[in-house]
Amino acid sequence: MESILIIVVAGLGYLVAYNTYGRYLSRRVFGLNVDNLTPSRELEDGVDYVPTKKQVIFGHHFTSIAGTGPIVGPAIGIIWGWVPALLWVFLGSIFMGAVHDLGALVISLRHKGHTMAEITGMVMNRHMKIMFFIIVFLALLIVIAIFGMVIAIIFDMYPAAVLPVWLQIPIAIVMGRIILDGTANLTKVTAVAVAAMYGGIALGYYLPVPMPEIAGLPATGVWTVLLLIYAYIVSTLSVTTLLQPRDFINAWQLIVVMVLLVVGIFVAAPDMVAPAFNLSPEGAPPWMPFLFITIACGAISGFHCLVSSGTSSKQVETEPDARFVGYGSMLTEGFLATIVLIACGGGLALAYTTADGQVLTGPAAFATHYGSWMASSGIGSKVGAFVEGSANMIATIGLPKEIGVVLMGVFVASFAGTTLDTSVRLQRYVISELAVDLKIEALRKPHPATLLAVITAMGLAFYNGAGGKGALLLWPLFGSINQLLAGLALIVISYWLKQQGRNYIVTLLPSLIILVFTSWALTHTLSSLYDGGNIPGLLIGSIALLLQIWLTIEGLALMLRGRDTDAIPATGG
């Protein structure tokens, strides 16, 4: 019965937070004003800068920031106990993650939709901007390679998810064109598109698409290549062609899945068989600080500041919409992470099939999957725990488990796909902006910048073999670099708020907390990488740690002494 209490308290808590702390931040701290001209209107170009209704931009923003982050993170973090994991998800998302996302969105709205790296130069100084660019590039490089790999693994594990995910593309394109025409009813168009999407899921169940080995590449390697080619193409298109409508459809997929899961929780009422506290699981790194960087996107994630300041700020129609898009999306992600904890900690125990075909239930099921750090290792294992646990809960409301598995596989792959699309587009922005500073004219153009983004990710993916899993070399660094971005972004936002004469403690305090945990975890990780002989990881991690120390010290020094004379003149206020 704990699962029902958890979902009710969390849901009500997020609603209260949105209407209290979220309102305070929007009105009193950031001063959102409907009369302020947004970048989407001032710089409208029909490609990147497009005024968009908040319901549509919410769909893009949420599906871009979520990906598999709020799934994989909690699915790992529960090994230390569901109570500390739940507390971090709930409190972190309200007082850190949502504040970070809203702040990044607002500061970009006030600076013509520029990215956080560019804004760092505008409000602080030029060399901090270059260092921030380097960290952002490294983070996006890892994200692109990892999310391409995640989708490839899901397609390999669940061939029935392949056809539905790819069918979303023509459905979204048609929907986007109809909406742009302006004559159709949005509700009716949405209903037809969502129905077509679920028709595709039913079709995928009967027509699975297993990928054979091609030219020496195993299935995951072939999918990685195809996905990166796809990401190149889609990231150079107008956001209205595929990005917005596909993300909007996926937002509805989220709503449907979350409703099914919440109903499943109430019907199944699974007991949380996962230990409430398990602070020293076999083979696991210390829970302090690793819980706080493992459960990243479900509580706070630096990647979100790149979406807020990279694509979403170029589409928000009016400033007050930022609360719904920025703060609301992060709370929704926290709620999704809560459901994941219940699926792994309770739903998995309803029926768990071992590798030898034995079906386990209750504490034995959880103990088998999470008995040690190595027992639950691997991307497939983490995603699989959520998919199996969710399918078990959905089965209690009458939907066959086999259909539930396909439904959840498509859900995870679709969200990872939107993050992949957005990440390549963001990397293109980063490369183009950096090219302006370095005076590399060719890389200022969309196609050369996108090509560099894809080629570097491809190189990382195939660094150590044809399976496309080279990004796993840097996986131990992903959480630390991701949270490092969040901490540094919050310092920039805090400095800007101080310059505006507004309450900057609400962003500065979270930044200091997250930077302490990040540097602690990164130091521990570097030691492990050294012992394991992971030279690429050790090199990139060392660079990240040095940049973190430098940027943190310089950022806090600027907070104390005021605006740097080397800052680029800022726009907006």
Beta strands, then each sheet from edge to edge (+ up, - down):
strand 1: 352-353
strand 2: 359-360
sheet 1: 1+ 2-
end
